[in-house]
């Protein structure tokens, strides 16, 4: 396996490990009690979880597969740019998740937690969604590093993430004291821009 493919794989594993470890920390699940055991998860919840797992498994598999329909015949510069983007995205997503701490809830069960507070320090001082931004950069960098046309999938995924972010912000503005004021002094995705 080439070094850059190993780097991409290790980054994916680190990303997943951090999420799994942090979501099991004491105080992480401060929300309403878990549903009764007889209550089946909704179809939407199962669909989102299935898509997340499928994307992760597809990315892992892609690190082992040869280039199919490459973007470039000479991908060295593309690969370096992709690795830089991937590293920046991975660092942004991980740092955002660490800074959010116990104020985080899973994307498929977005909710305001009982003792949740507005996080306005670190990356959150400048943008409201560093995890989303980081994950999009990570995915784009991943595909560019592998010289893959699948980078266009990130373009298709971006409006979905934007829609999710806007919906999440509406919920937080209604239920979390101080979130409206926080939105007035921060940008959604790019510091000082958007």
Rosetta blueprint (number, residue, H / E / L):
1 X L
2 X L
3 X H
4 X H
5 X H
6 X H
7 X H
8 X H
9 X H
10 X H
11 X H
12 X H
13 X H
14 X H
15 X H
16 X H
17 X H
18 X H
19 X H
20 X H
21 X H
22 X H
23 X H
24 X L
25 X L
26 X L
27 X L
28 X L
29 X L
30 X L
31 X L
32 X L
33 X L
34 X L
35 X L
36 X L
37 X L
38 X L
39 X L
40 X L
41 X L
42 X L
43 X H
44 X H
45 X H
46 X H
47 X H
48 X H
49 X H
50 X H
51 X H
52 X H
53 X H
54 X H
55 X H
56 X H
57 X H
58 X H
59 X H
60 X H
61 X H
62 X H
63 X H
64 X H
65 X L
66 X L
67 X L
68 X L
69 X L
70 X E
71 X L
72 X L
73 X L
74 X L
75 X L
76 X H
77 X H
78 X H
79 X H
80 X H
81 X H
82 X H
83 X H
84 X H
85 X H
86 X H
87 X H
88 X H
89 X H
90 X H
91 X H
92 X H
93 X H
94 X H
95 X H
96 X H
97 X H
98 X H
99 X H
100 X H
101 X H
102 X H
103 X H
104 X L
105 X L
106 X L
107 X H
108 X H
109 X H
110 X L
111 X L
112 X L
113 X L
114 X L
115 X L
116 X L
117 X L
118 X L
119 X L
120 X L
121 X L
122 X H
123 X H
124 X H
125 X H
126 X L
127 X E
128 X L
129 X L
130 X H
131 X H
132 X H
133 X H
134 X H
135 X H
136 X H
137 X H
138 X H
139 X H
140 X H
141 X H
142 X H
143 X H
144 X H
145 X H
146 X L
147 X L
148 X E
149 X L
150 X L
151 X H
152 X H
153 X H
154 X H
155 X H
156 X H
157 X H
158 X H
159 X H
160 X H
161 X H
162 X H
163 X H
164 X H
165 X H
166 X H
167 X H
168 X H
169 X H
170 X H
171 X H
172 X H
173 X H
174 X H
175 X H
176 X L
177 X L
178 X L
179 X H
180 X H
181 X H
182 X H
183 X H
184 X H
185 X H
186 X L
187 X E
188 X L
189 X L
190 X L
191 X L
192 X L
193 X L
194 X L
